[in-house]
Amino acid sequence: MPDDYQHDPHDIVSSHNRHRRMFLKTSALAGALALNNGLAASPEASERSGNSKLRIGALCVGDFSFWSYSWGDILSPRGVAVNREALGTGLLDMEITHVWDVDKAKAREFADKVGAEPVDRYDGMVGKVDGVAFGGFYEVPWQHILARPYIEAGIPTYLSRPFAYSLRDIEDILDCAAKHGTPIMATDIYEHLYGVTTLKKRIRTIGEIQCVHSTCLTHEYAALFHTPYMLQAIFGHDVGKVAVVTDDPNSSTYLMGTYLFNGDPEQKPFLCTSTMTPDGDLYSMDVTGSEGIESSRLPQFAEWRDDLLVHHTPMLVAMQKTFEGTMYEPLDNIRKKNEIFLTGFYSAVERSGAPVDVGTVPPDWRAVPARPDWIDPALLKRQ
């Protein structure tokens, strides 16, 4: 941590927050203007009009990746299984045309299965695709660097969870997207589940929310602790405090997050908890109100095709809309989600699980990567 944080961290955080308020005022306008004036006339958009499907670049397709786990099976054009079983149908208007991974052998293996072209460099798809999606988890600490060439080129981009390992990194991405008017999407898979819209509708009938209890099938915090994102998709991003208790955020034997939602004039502040479970439902959620309780659960799937269609495809549908030029959500929502994630990580490793106010984590504080040596810095040099 830089020395000036030790001297006066509160001044630095306050200055940083003032900068973010200015970002909020300018990014939406800049993004809208660039989208209206630049994206529609880009070479990629012009070339796309003559093709039947969107050309998608798949980045980070090897270990711990959505591409090798599920997205490949959904988008495989020839019915060739990437993981377990391909859907074998043209369900979406996307085709994988280019592939990159830090491991060239795994990039080639994936590309051969889906009939795509592997590229040697992480920026080797610029000018060749209509959208790119980062599917890996281990690469996220470097994602702000890996994504920049595409965002600068106006190519719609999907960012893998948890999006960035410091506030400085996520702001670098968001500022770049606003400057160039590039649609970006940064979501967790649970934000797209049908349980989100179902609960949002049903909780209107249970009066003032008293508390929320949830569980998540996971063994760690950073990649698979999905329910905090689901909570925000249901209740919004106005979270005041976060506390995360775990023995190890990257390999947990116990894990619980507590989130204080600030409420509004019609809703007093309320607590949401989320606890890891080693087995059972993918998630469970019970919302207790002053006039009743609403619950939602998603059992583990018996069939892989059902898992693909119900669990994984909704996120790809939203991703396709992003690649067509539609922003999924405001840029500040992405920042808030990442800040809440980082606040939880900070609570776990710096405060031993004590509550931390959202907005107080220093912007250059970095969460601990699961694989800190995953990418050789030499690979990140741009040509």
Buried (B, 14 or more C-beta within 10 A) or exposed (E): EEEEBEEEBEEBBEEBEEEBEEBBEEBBEBBEEBBEEBBEEBEBBEEBEEEEBBBBBBBBBBBBBBBBBBBBBBBBBEEBBBBEBBBBEEBBEBBBBBBBBBEEEBBBBBBEBBEBBBBEBBBBBBEBBBBBBBBBBBBBBBBBBBBBBBBBBBBBBBBBBBBBBBBBBBBBBBBBBBBBBBBBBBBBBBBBBEBBEEBEEBBEEBEEBBEBBBBBBBBBBBBBBBBBBBBBBBBBBBBBBBBBBBEBBBEBEEBBBBBBBBBEEEEEEBBBBBBBBEEEBBBBBBBBBEEEEBEBBBEEBEEBBEBBBEBBBBBBEBBBBBBBBEBBBBBBBBBBBBBBBBBBBBBBBEEEBEBBEBBBBBBBBBBBBBEEEBBEEEEBEEE
